Amino acid sequence: MAILTQSSSSTGGPLTGWHLGDQLAPAGQHLAVCVAVKDSQGVERPTYENPAVLETVDLTRFLFGTVVNGAPMLIQTSEMKISGHEKSKLVAVLTGWLGRPPLMDGTWDYCSMQGQGATLTVVQKTSQKGRVYADVQSVAPVMEQLAGQVPPVETFSGLLQAASMEATPPQASTTFTAPAAPAPQPATVPHLPDQAPPQAGAVPFHQPVTQTMAFVEPEKTPPF
């Protein structure tokens, strides 16, 4: 499960996503459907205040499918910290999508948004490496009169399978389970370091994306 709980304000190509290849959604508004949600546990990244200092965080991303000029394509959100902080990016995205703040009393799972329609505002950005990519600027509800035009999830099953197979799993635990690789020759079997035991409430490694995960509220850190 992926459940949000309230946290108060504090006074103080993505490794976690899908490989979308050369797909580039045009800028503008798109009628879309959420085809997958991916949570990644224990990801190390530079802190916002000091990039020289690393923090360990739990992240999530949403993957949407839309049809442009008759061609189905996928668009993913940027990484968002799994946080019920009132100013977190995840709470802002869910609030815009639902049209109201999400429930954070321990009874609602944001993975239930998979299969739900959405109106995306997409912008094109350029990474520091010079790669142009499509970024989800905002997520809003679907207007009632357009609800029948939301594409079904099945439209993107082939694209989703290809994006999942080509994705490079991060070093941290993630809900995505990559296809089993061919068995290596005995002489080339690498030695894998022992993994530290998971913390209480952590999500087990290699949990399929179709299962929900228990949300563990991260330590209070300044939001994005």
N, C-alpha and C positions, 0 to 999 in steps of 0.2 A: 504494500500500500504506500501511497505518497500523500500523507496527510499533513496539512499545515496547522501550526498552533501559533497563537499570538505571541509576539515579542515586542517589548516596548522600545522606544527610541533610546539610542545610546548617546551619552554625552561625550564620550571620548571620539582552414581545412582542418580542419578542426579535429583535435584528438577526441573530443567527446561527442562528435556529431556523426553525420553520414557523409559518405563520399558521393557528391553529386556530379562529378566529372565536369564537363564543359557546359552544363545547363546553366542558363542565366535568365532568370525571370525578368521581364521588362519592368521598369519603374511604373508605379501607379497602383490603383486599387484592383484587387483580385478576389473573386468569390472562391473560397477554398474549403477543404475538409481536413481535419487533423487525422493523419494516417498513422502516427506513432509518437510515443513519448519515451525519451531515454534519460535515465538518471545515472550519473557516474559518481561513485563514492571515493573519498580520499584522494582527490586530485590536488597535486601540488602546483601552486602558481604564485607569482610575485604579488605582494600586498599592494593595495591602492596607494597607501601613504608612502611606502618605501619599496620600490621595485627590487632592491637588493635583498629584501627579506622575503622568504617564502612562507606561505600559509597553506594549510591542508583544508580543503573545502569539499562539500558535496554539491554537484551541479546537475542541472536538468536542461533539456532542450525539447522543443516541439517541432515535429516535421509535418508540413502541410502539402497537400496536393492540389493543383489547380490546372485548368485547361486554358491554354493560350492559342488562339487561332486554330483550334481543333487538335492541338498537340498537348498531351498531358505532361506535366513537369512537377518537380518537387522543389520546395522552398523550406529552409530550416531557420529557426530563430538562432540568435547568438546564445552563448552560455549564460545561464542564470543561476545564481546561488540559491539552493533550496533553503529558503528563509521565509518565516512568517513576519519578518520585520515590516512595520507599516510603510516604510519607504523603500523596500526592496524592489528590484526590477521584476521579480516573479509575481509579487502581489500586484504591481502596476499592470502587468500584462493580463493577469487573470481578471482584474477589476474591469479593464477595458473590454475584454472578451465577454464576460458575463453581464456587463452593464451594471454591476454592483460589486461591492467587496466580497471576496470569497469567504466562506465559512471557515473559521479557524478555531473551532471548538473541539476538534478531534473527530468530527463525524463525517468529514468530506474528503474525498480523494481526488486530487487534481488529474490523476491519470484517467478519470472518467470522462475527461474532455476528448479523449481519443474517439474518433468517429463523429465528432460534432462539427458543424459548419462554422465558418468564420469569414469575416471580411478583412483582408490584409491590405495594409499600405506598405508597399515595397519600394525601397530606394536602392540605387546602385552605388557602391562604395569601392574604393581602391585600397588594398592592403599595403602595408609597408614594403612588401616585396613586389608591388606593382600589379598584383592580380585584382581584376575587377570581379566583384561578387555581388549577389543580391542579398539585401538584409531586410528583415521584417521590422519596419519602423513602429507599427502599431497593429493591434488585433482588436476587432470590434465585432459585435453580434451581426448576424445576417438579418436584413430587413425581411419582415414577414412575407411580403409579396415576392421575394426572391428565394424563399426557402426551397421551393421545388427545383431550383436550378443548381443547388449544391451538388457537385459531382460525387458519386458513390466511392467509398474507399476502395472497392475492387478495381476501379479504373487504374489505380496506381500500384497494384500488387507486383507487377513485373519490375517497375522502376524501384520499388522499395526493396525487393529481393536483391537486385543488382547493387543498390547503394549500401545495403547491409553487408553483402559479401565482400565489397571492395574497401569497406571502411577499415582503417587501422585502429585496433582497440588501444586505448590508453593504458599506461602502466597501472593506473588505479582500477579498482573494481568498477564494473559497469553492468547495466542490465542487458546490454547487447551480447549475444553469444555468437561468436564467429564460427563458421563451418569448421569441422575437424580437418586439420592438415594431414597430408600423407605421413605415415610413420617413418621417422628418420632412421638411417642406418645406425647400428649400434656404435660404430666408431665415431660418429659425429653427434651423438646425443649430448646436448649441452647440460651443464649442471645448473639447475635452477635454485636460487637462494631461497631459504625457508621464508615463508610469509609469516608476518607477525599475526598472532591471533586477533580476530576482529573484536572491536569494542562491543560492549553490550548494546543490543538493538541494531547493530550494523546489518546491512543487507549481505547475504551470502554471495560469494563469487559465482559468476556464470549463471545468474538467475535469468530465465528467459524474459524478453521484453514484454511478453503478453501477460506476465504475472505482475501484480501490484506489489509495492514495497512499503515497509513501515517507515514513516518519516521520523527522523531523529533530528530535533531542532539543533542547528549548529550553534557554536559559541557566538555571543553577541559581538559582531564586528561591524565597522562602518559599512553601509551599503555601497553599491556602485555609485 
